[in-house]
């Protein structure tokens, strides 16, 4: 088995990685378009979205790509000990070799705690818990068929928006005059449940948000935002969508948040309905919106269900100290479960 940094793949290796990614896509979401070459290349090159450094590694058996590993190292000083990892697919031999390398990179950057993220399946749960990690949180991914949404319901939601709230629309970077209001909504997202994960709140500022807008654009995502503001210019809420330029038919509903003093006034529903109307006119190629919410976030899940979102995948977050995972990998090696050469 050979591991290759995703940024350093030669053309033949990249094509093999693309075939693997597209097979995984087709198996996971047969109704959706698979990842095209341009999107995968942008993903492999990504080094700054989510205000984090990203490293991706492809595992090869002979000339065939068999798995992709990803480690995300946040720039957030409050979470400087954390590394986020993802393995696709979770298969014992390749996953163990990939994880060993991802842990090496994380620990060389001073990370001591690992949150693993991926589809929650019996196999993935057995893999992570077998290494000593604990399932700390589950998220529900849900899909919205844009064409099936009831326009009359959306009209009622927008009509019910409070009269003292104004809406600001933009694409790409948020206008400077509203960036501090958007910062307030980003920090309000810290109210979203994180269940039993050991993770600190991230405190956002304008520079962090603007850097993320630019990184998303580089990766091929058009950022569409709608901000709900009060007469004094302060924030009441916001909703954000990432339109995938590589395959716009499959795009992402990103954050939707209402600040505490304004909850219970219909602003969240109004923002979602307004964004739906905006997408139907400005980004009509968007056929499916995917979003994710902690299973414990009953309020947002209820709004999404009412709008027409259907559950697609259950996601898991497992957490462990890096040394615990290393010990688990050592036990697996001793038991003869995998062997391989790295790089």
C-alpha positions as CSV (number, residue, x, y, z in Angstrom):
1,X,0.0,0.0,0.0
2,X,1.3,3.5,-0.9
3,X,0.1,6.8,0.4
4,X,0.4,10.0,-1.7
5,X,-0.4,13.6,-0.8
6,X,-3.4,14.6,-2.8
7,X,-1.7,17.8,-3.9
8,X,1.1,15.7,-5.5
9,X,-0.9,13.2,-7.5
10,X,0.3,12.7,-11.0
11,X,-2.4,12.6,-13.8
12,X,-2.8,8.9,-13.7
13,X,-3.0,8.9,-9.9
14,X,-5.5,11.7,-10.0
15,X,-7.7,9.8,-12.4
16,X,-7.6,6.8,-10.1
17,X,-8.6,9.0,-7.2
18,X,-11.4,10.5,-9.2
19,X,-12.8,7.0,-10.1
20,X,-12.8,6.1,-6.4
21,X,-14.5,9.3,-5.4
22,X,-17.2,8.9,-8.1
23,X,-17.8,5.3,-7.1
24,X,-18.3,6.4,-3.5
25,X,-20.6,9.2,-4.6
26,X,-22.7,6.9,-6.8
27,X,-23.0,4.3,-4.0
28,X,-23.9,6.9,-1.3
29,X,-26.2,9.2,-3.3
30,X,-27.3,7.4,-6.5
31,X,-29.8,10.2,-7.3
32,X,-27.2,13.0,-7.3
33,X,-24.5,13.9,-9.8
34,X,-21.0,12.6,-8.9
35,X,-18.0,14.8,-8.1
36,X,-16.5,16.1,-11.4
37,X,-12.7,16.4,-11.9
38,X,-12.6,20.1,-11.3
39,X,-14.4,19.9,-7.9
40,X,-12.1,17.1,-6.7
41,X,-9.0,19.0,-7.8
42,X,-10.2,22.1,-5.9
43,X,-11.0,20.0,-2.9
44,X,-7.5,18.4,-2.9
45,X,-5.9,21.8,-3.3
46,X,-8.0,23.4,-0.6
47,X,-5.9,24.7,2.3
48,X,-7.9,27.4,4.0
49,X,-11.7,27.0,4.0
50,X,-13.3,26.7,7.4
51,X,-10.4,28.8,8.8
52,X,-8.3,25.6,8.9
53,X,-5.4,23.9,7.2
54,X,-6.4,20.8,5.3
55,X,-4.3,17.8,4.3
56,X,-5.6,14.9,2.2
57,X,-3.9,11.7,1.4
58,X,-4.9,9.0,-1.1
59,X,-4.1,5.3,-0.5
60,X,-3.2,3.2,-3.4
61,X,-3.0,-0.6,-3.9
62,X,-0.9,-1.0,-7.0
63,X,-2.4,1.6,-9.4
64,X,-5.9,1.6,-7.8
65,X,-7.0,4.3,-5.4
66,X,-8.7,2.5,-2.5
67,X,-9.2,5.2,0.2
68,X,-8.9,9.0,0.9
69,X,-7.9,10.4,4.3
70,X,-8.4,14.0,5.4
71,X,-7.1,15.9,8.4
72,X,-8.4,19.4,9.3
73,X,-6.2,21.5,11.6
74,X,-8.2,24.5,12.8
75,X,-6.6,27.9,13.2
76,X,-8.9,28.7,16.1
77,X,-6.7,29.2,19.2
78,X,-9.5,27.9,21.5
79,X,-9.3,24.6,19.7
80,X,-5.6,24.4,19.0
81,X,-5.3,20.9,20.5
82,X,-8.0,19.5,18.1
83,X,-7.6,17.7,14.8
84,X,-10.6,16.6,12.7
85,X,-10.2,13.5,10.6
86,X,-12.3,11.8,7.9
87,X,-11.7,8.5,6.1
88,X,-13.5,7.4,2.9
89,X,-14.3,4.6,2.9
90,X,-13.8,3.1,6.3
91,X,-12.1,-0.2,5.4
92,X,-9.9,-1.8,8.1
93,X,-6.5,-2.1,6.3
94,X,-6.4,1.2,4.3
95,X,-8.2,3.1,7.0
96,X,-5.7,2.1,9.7
97,X,-2.7,3.0,7.5
98,X,-4.2,6.3,6.5
99,X,-5.2,7.1,10.1
100,X,-1.6,6.4,11.3
101,X,-0.3,9.0,8.9
102,X,-3.0,11.5,9.7
103,X,-2.2,11.2,13.4
104,X,1.4,11.7,12.7
105,X,0.6,15.0,10.9
106,X,-1.8,16.1,13.6
107,X,0.6,15.4,16.4
108,X,3.5,17.1,14.6
109,X,1.2,20.2,14.7
110,X,0.7,19.8,18.4
111,X,-2.8,18.3,18.3
112,X,-3.6,15.9,21.1
113,X,-7.4,15.3,20.6
114,X,-9.1,13.9,17.5
115,X,-12.7,14.2,16.3
116,X,-13.4,11.7,13.6
117,X,-16.3,12.5,11.3
118,X,-18.2,10.3,8.8
119,X,-21.2,8.2,7.9
120,X,-22.6,6.5,11.0
121,X,-22.7,2.8,10.1
122,X,-22.1,-0.4,12.1
123,X,-18.8,-0.7,10.3
124,X,-17.6,2.8,11.0
125,X,-18.8,2.7,14.6
126,X,-16.9,-0.6,15.1
127,X,-13.8,0.8,13.5
128,X,-13.6,3.9,15.7
129,X,-14.8,2.4,19.0
130,X,-12.5,-0.5,18.4
131,X,-9.6,2.0,18.5
132,X,-10.9,3.5,21.7
133,X,-12.9,6.5,20.4
134,X,-16.3,7.3,21.8
135,X,-19.4,8.3,19.8
136,X,-20.0,11.8,21.1
137,X,-22.5,13.3,18.6
138,X,-24.8,12.3,15.7
139,X,-25.9,14.6,12.9
140,X,-28.8,14.2,10.5
141,X,-28.0,15.1,6.9
142,X,-31.2,16.0,5.0
143,X,-32.0,16.9,1.4
144,X,-34.5,19.3,0.0
145,X,-35.9,18.8,-3.5
146,X,-36.2,22.5,-4.5
147,X,-39.0,21.9,-7.0
148,X,-41.2,20.1,-4.5
149,X,-41.3,22.9,-1.9
150,X,-44.8,24.4,-1.5
151,X,-44.6,28.0,-2.7
152,X,-47.8,28.9,-0.8
153,X,-46.1,27.8,2.4
154,X,-43.0,29.8,1.6
155,X,-45.2,32.8,0.9
156,X,-46.8,32.4,4.3
157,X,-43.4,32.2,6.0
158,X,-42.1,35.4,4.3
159,X,-45.4,37.2,4.9
160,X,-45.0,36.4,8.6
161,X,-41.6,38.1,8.9
162,X,-41.7,40.8,11.6
163,X,-42.2,44.3,10.1
164,X,-39.3,45.8,12.1
165,X,-36.8,43.5,10.4
166,X,-35.0,44.4,7.2
167,X,-33.3,41.9,4.9
168,X,-29.9,42.4,3.3
169,X,-28.9,40.3,0.3
170,X,-25.3,39.7,-1.0
171,X,-23.1,37.3,-2.9
172,X,-19.5,36.5,-2.1
173,X,-18.0,38.8,0.5
174,X,-20.4,40.4,2.9
175,X,-20.6,44.2,2.5
176,X,-18.4,46.0,4.9
177,X,-21.2,48.0,6.4
178,X,-22.9,44.8,7.5
179,X,-20.0,42.6,8.4
180,X,-20.2,43.2,12.2
181,X,-23.8,42.1,12.1
182,X,-22.9,39.0,10.3
183,X,-20.1,38.3,12.9
184,X,-22.8,38.5,15.6
185,X,-24.8,35.8,13.8
186,X,-21.7,33.6,13.3
187,X,-21.0,33.7,17.0
188,X,-24.6,33.0,17.7
189,X,-24.1,29.6,16.0
190,X,-22.2,28.6,19.1
191,X,-25.7,28.0,20.6
192,X,-26.1,25.0,18.3
193,X,-25.7,21.7,20.2
194,X,-22.4,19.9,20.2
195,X,-23.7,17.2,22.5
196,X,-20.8,15.5,24.3
197,X,-17.9,16.7,22.0
198,X,-15.0,18.3,23.9
199,X,-14.8,21.4,21.7
200,X,-14.6,25.0,22.6
201,X,-16.8,27.8,21.1
202,X,-15.1,29.5,18.1
203,X,-15.1,33.3,18.5
204,X,-15.4,34.8,15.0
205,X,-14.3,38.2,13.8
206,X,-14.6,40.1,10.5
207,X,-11.3,39.0,9.2
208,X,-12.1,35.3,9.8
209,X,-15.4,35.5,7.9
210,X,-13.9,37.4,5.0
211,X,-11.0,34.9,4.7
212,X,-13.6,32.1,4.6
213,X,-15.6,33.8,1.8
214,X,-12.4,34.0,-0.3
215,X,-11.5,30.4,0.4
216,X,-14.9,29.2,-0.5
217,X,-14.7,31.1,-3.8
218,X,-11.3,29.5,-4.5
219,X,-12.8,26.1,-4.0
220,X,-15.7,26.8,-6.4
221,X,-18.5,27.8,-4.1
222,X,-20.7,30.8,-4.6
223,X,-21.7,32.2,-1.2
224,X,-25.2,33.6,-1.1
225,X,-26.2,35.4,2.2
226,X,-29.3,37.0,3.6
227,X,-29.0,38.9,6.8
228,X,-31.9,40.0,9.0
229,X,-31.2,43.3,10.6
230,X,-33.0,45.7,13.0
231,X,-33.5,49.4,12.4
232,X,-30.3,50.2,14.3
233,X,-28.3,47.9,12.1
234,X,-27.8,45.1,14.6
235,X,-28.3,41.5,13.7
236,X,-31.5,39.5,14.2
237,X,-30.4,36.4,12.1
238,X,-28.9,35.1,8.9
239,X,-29.0,32.3,6.4
240,X,-26.3,31.2,4.0
241,X,-26.1,28.9,1.0
242,X,-23.1,27.6,-0.8
243,X,-23.8,27.1,-4.5
244,X,-21.5,24.5,-6.0
245,X,-20.2,25.9,-9.3
246,X,-18.9,22.5,-10.3
247,X,-22.3,20.8,-9.9
248,X,-24.8,23.4,-8.9
249,X,-27.6,20.9,-8.9
250,X,-26.2,19.7,-5.6
251,X,-25.5,22.6,-3.3
252,X,-25.4,23.2,0.5
253,X,-27.7,25.0,2.9
254,X,-25.1,26.4,5.3
255,X,-25.7,28.3,8.5
256,X,-29.2,29.5,9.5
257,X,-29.3,31.2,12.9
258,X,-31.5,33.6,14.8
259,X,-30.1,35.6,17.7
260,X,-31.5,34.8,21.2
261,X,-33.5,38.0,21.6
262,X,-35.3,37.5,18.3
263,X,-36.2,33.8,18.5
264,X,-39.8,32.7,18.4
265,X,-40.8,35.5,15.9
266,X,-40.8,33.5,12.7
267,X,-37.5,35.0,11.5
268,X,-35.8,31.6,10.9
269,X,-38.7,30.4,8.7
270,X,-38.8,33.7,6.9
271,X,-35.1,33.6,6.1
272,X,-35.3,30.1,4.8
273,X,-38.3,30.8,2.6
274,X,-36.7,34.0,1.3
275,X,-33.5,32.1,0.4
276,X,-35.6,29.4,-1.4
277,X,-37.3,32.2,-3.5
278,X,-33.9,33.7,-4.2
279,X,-32.4,30.5,-5.4
280,X,-35.3,29.8,-7.7
281,X,-34.6,33.0,-9.5
282,X,-30.8,33.6,-9.1
283,X,-29.6,30.0,-9.1
284,X,-32.3,28.0,-10.8
285,X,-29.9,25.1,-11.5
286,X,-29.9,24.2,-7.8
287,X,-32.1,21.1,-7.7
288,X,-31.1,19.7,-4.3
289,X,-30.0,21.5,-1.1
290,X,-28.3,19.4,1.6
291,X,-28.0,20.5,5.2
292,X,-26.9,18.9,8.4
293,X,-28.1,19.3,12.0
294,X,-27.3,17.7,15.3
295,X,-30.0,15.1,16.1
296,X,-30.5,16.9,19.4
297,X,-31.4,20.2,17.5
298,X,-35.1,19.5,17.5
299,X,-36.1,23.1,16.7
300,X,-34.2,23.4,13.5
301,X,-35.0,19.8,12.4
302,X,-38.7,20.6,12.8
303,X,-38.4,23.6,10.6
304,X,-36.5,21.7,7.9
305,X,-39.0,18.8,8.0
306,X,-41.9,21.3,7.7
307,X,-40.2,22.9,4.7
308,X,-39.8,19.5,3.0
309,X,-36.3,18.3,3.9
310,X,-36.0,14.5,3.9
311,X,-33.4,12.5,5.9
312,X,-30.5,11.2,3.7
313,X,-27.6,10.1,6.0
314,X,-26.8,9.8,9.6
315,X,-23.4,11.2,10.5
316,X,-21.3,10.3,13.5
317,X,-18.6,12.2,15.5
318,X,-16.2,10.1,17.5
319,X,-13.6,11.6,19.8
320,X,-10.5,10.3,21.5
321,X,-7.0,11.4,22.5
322,X,-4.5,10.9,19.7
323,X,-2.5,8.6,22.0
324,X,-5.5,6.4,22.6
325,X,-6.0,6.0,18.8
326,X,-2.3,5.3,18.4
327,X,-2.5,2.5,21.0
328,X,-5.6,1.1,19.2
329,X,-3.7,1.1,16.0
330,X,-0.7,-0.7,17.6
331,X,-3.1,-3.4,18.9
332,X,-4.5,-3.8,15.4
333,X,-1.0,-4.2,13.9
334,X,-0.1,-6.8,16.5
335,X,-3.1,-8.7,15.6
336,X,-2.1,-8.7,12.0
337,X,-5.1,-6.7,10.7
338,X,-3.1,-4.5,8.4
339,X,0.4,-3.9,7.1
340,X,1.7,-1.3,4.6
341,X,4.4,1.0,3.5
342,X,3.7,4.8,3.9
343,X,4.9,7.2,1.3
